[in-house]
């Protein structure tokens, strides 16, 4: 699931692990400001779920919270 939130672009994914669970992950892209570089922030593994949609929902909530805390 990809979407834009405030000035960020967010890509939420669920990685299927060897135990059969889905692991929530998010990548947040921060746009370049004033000629600077585009930067990204990867969540790493957030939490695991039996259901893929639950993992993606978790990643989305995590990413929105991260953006709210780090938005200038």
Order of alpha helices (4+ residues) and beta strands (2+ residues): beta-beta-beta-beta-beta-alpha
